[in-house]
């Protein structure tokens, strides 16, 4: 499988809990915490090596925002997440013509495929 768009922003290490998917450690967290070893033990600095998880980490990472300009942050966060395309494709293939409404006391949501 080809690397996802967020791979250059992370350092991969072996995942002790899941041998099939590496841990992705944020390069800006590594810089902020003075090394891979320190960042590797902080849960807020790593995630599973999946595009959607890496994108989510960068979106909320203060170190990413500290070391980049607003333009770089926006450009990097606007990179496509391949898993979103797969999900959209699956939804369009499964269109069965059924639409539903979700009523909630606090808000009203209409879901349309």
Helices and strands as residue ranges (DSSP letters): G 7-9, E 10-13, E 23-26, H 27-32, H 36-40, G 43-45, E 46-48, H 51-60, H 62-66, H 70-77, H 82-93, E 100-103, E 108-111
